[in-house]
């Protein structure tokens, strides 16, 4: 797998990829929604259409001839049946339309949520620095839910062509009933449509501002909650942070107030339009009937009730159009945000086997397709032998490594797992080449592995180089090549732990081998710590390892990398938070006696080279 130019991908021009993907996944259901909506619209138009002839029938006298009277009565029965049954059928089809809309919305919401989760795991380090917790939270809780809302799949038909079709039929029917007297009402309808279009454009801008302010507020609140103890002990900083959160909340409320005001004005236009249309059209017809009685008959009950029924039916699409426009505008804003996030450059699939974090080694595609996961206790002999014969290497060729315009990360972003890097935006390395390889093919398993030490002081770029070797930081120039068939175990300075037990964090999908597990616990000096926990290694570590100390979290992450079956391990200052005796023990037993003795390629970044090399000499 090679990385060349690491320029982020931009969303393609034209129709959105997200829209295309949603359409491809739900095209059959959306088509069935259209059929149901068409049937419901047609049946809803029958009721006002039979109102006028039914009222004329009730006012007419029955014929004296028995045959004509029978036909006259059957005509009235059919009109009455149409008046009763068609609304029932329209309601039934519309409820089925909403039921299918719920299913389509649920599918879309789940698909988008999974896509955001999957892409968040594949972001490179500079992209994670820009993908704040607030932004990811809003993408999942707001944008994906907004697109998967039940109204949106229904509005695709109900608020677009179905509403236009219903409006056109109603206007034509009113022109047939009232003649030119319907023109003032039609003019008011056109004005309301123009007003709704302007309000929809303004609402889109307000929704964009609201989403941006919500991201800022959620990120600020997350940072504040993560350091609430420190803020409590530092009243001045706490007050300043609270004022900052209040300011962001005020901006968000201002944007929300603007959007709600626009929605209120749009609602007023919608509700006032049918009343104004009826007053204008019927008033004009009454005036014309008074001025020209020979051409316009008096405004009787059949004509008035028939016209009012059409006006009442016209109210539904006029009410639906702004609501659907608002939903589509909000969905368009959300689609744009999801598009920018999902179309950023990905680093997933870089080893052909999935890369975990802090020692979490995911299975390769071969294991995911039905074979056993890569664990020492569950693989077949031939499978292990084939994997061990595969060359293992990490290479950088004339690479330029830079963090770009990445914003500094906060203390609470669990997605930003790299240590603090240089704040400058210039390249950390220029034309840098490095080749790391495991023992040559045919070497016995116990012949010893290869150790690559990345040494340097604070801020010298060790974490940058290790991030590049783990494909977390694609080079902006040059190339990167990796051959890691068994996956890669990554242990960063900021230990990442799941909200699960200590054992589950260490195993991370590997098969449980009691003897090997006990040796790894002893090598990482965890036995004494586990004995102090309520349920030993079955104790839950809490969210982000909140129940463990910093040193315990670091050793659990190192134990995960040690226990994994990955043939390559990249360790960034694995003993930085440990005291000298514990650091020497962990270095000698975990890194040397386990990883190197098992023939792995181990890349270690450290500022204490002497302790590492002394442990290597004493152990090996």
C-alpha positions, 0 to 999 in steps of 0.5 A: 500500500503506498501513499503519495500526495496526501491532498484531501479529497473534495466533494465532487461537483454535481449531485452529492455522493451521499444523495446518490448512495441513499438513492441507490440503497433505497430506490425501490422503497422510494419508488413505492412511496411515489406510487402510494403518494400518487394514489393518495393524491388522485383519490383526494382530488375526487372528493371535491370534484364530486361535491358540486354535482352532488349538491346539484343533485340534492337541489334537483327534482326527481324525474317522473319517469320510473326509468329516469328516476332509477338512473337519477337515484343511482347517479346520486348513490354513486356520487355519495359513495365516491364522496365517502370512499375516496377520502378513506382510500386516500387516507389509507394510502397516505398512512402506508406512505408514512409507514414506508417513510419511517422504514426508509428514514430508519435505514438512511439514519443507520447507514449514515451513522455507520458511515460517520463512525467508520470514516472517523476511525479512518481519519489521518492525524491532521484530519482528526485534529480538525474533526472536533468532538462537537462536530462529530457529535452533531454529525451523528445526533443532528445531521444523520438524524435530520436526513433520516427523519420520517418527514424527509422521505415522505416530503420527497414526494408529498412536498414536491411533485405531489403538492405541485400536481394538487395545486395545478388541479385545484387551480384548474378546477377553480378556473372552471368553476369561477372563471376569471374570478379565480385569478386574484386567488391565483395571484395570491398563491403565486405571491405566497410561493415567492415569499416561501422561496425567499424564506427558504433561502433565508432559512438555509443560511440560518440553519448553516449558522446554527450548525456552526454555532452548535459545533462550537458550543458542544466542543466548548462544553465537552472541553469544560466538562473534561477539566471540571475539577481543574476549573473548580480549583481555579475560579478565575479560569472557571469563570472565564470558561463559563463566560466563553460557553455562555457567549457561544450559547448566546450565539447559538440561541441567536441563530436559533431565534432567527430560524424560528422567526423565519419559520413563524413567518412562513407558517403565517404565510401558509395559514393566511394564504387559503383564507385570502385566496377564498376571500379574493376569489369569492368576493370577485365572483360576487362582484362580477355576478352583481355587475354581469348577472347574464354571464355569471349566475348568483353565488349559490350553495353548490358553487360556493361549497364546491369552491370552498372544498377546492380551496380547502384542498388547496390548503394542504399543498400550500402548507406542505410546500414550506414545511418540505422546503424547510426539511429539504433545506435543513437536509441540504445543509446536513448533506453538505456537512456530511459530504465534507466529512465523508469525502475527506482523505482516508487512511483506512485500508492502508495495510490491507488488514485494518489498523487499530489504535493503541494496540487494537489490531483488527483482522485482515480482509482474509480473516474477515471473510470467514477465516479465524481472526489472527490469534495465536490460539485459534489459527491453523498451522498453515495459516500462521506459517503462510503469514510468517513467511510474508515479508514485513516492512515499513518504508518512507522514501524522500518523504515530507511530513507535515501536520498542515493547518491542523488545529491544536487538539483538546484534552477530551478528544479521544479521537485525537490519539497522537501526542502534542505535535509541533504547532508550526505548519511547516514540514517536520521532515524534508526528503526523509527516507527510512526502511524498517523490516522484520527478520528475513524469510526463513528465520526461526520464530525464536531468532529474535526480532528487529528493534528500531529506536527513534530517539530525540528530545521533546518536540524533535518530531518522534511522534510525527515520524511514528505517525507516518510509519503507522500510516496515520500521517500520510506524507505530503510529498514522497512515498510510503510503503507498508507490508504488514499482513498480520496488522499493526499494534500501535501504542501512542502516548495518549492511551485509549481504552474502551468502556469495558473490563481490563481483560476485554481491553487487553484481548481486543478480539484475540482468543483468550490464552490463560498462560500467555495472558498471565505472562503478559500481565506480569511483563507489564507489571499489572498483577499488583494493580489488578489485585487492588481492583474490586473484580480483578481484571474483570473490573470495568475501566470506565469511559476512556479508562477513567477508573485507572491512573495514567500509568495504569492506562499506559500499561494496559495499552502496552499489554494490549500491544504485547498480547496481540498477534501483530508482527509489527508494533509501533510504540510512542514513549510507552514508559514515559508515565512510569517510574524508573524501576517499573519502566525498566521492568516493562521495557525488559519483559514486555518489549524485549522478552515478548515482542522482540523474542517472538520475532516482531518488528518493534519501532520505539520512540523514546527519549531514554535510549540508555534504559532501552538498550540496557534492557535489550542487552540484559534480556536478550 
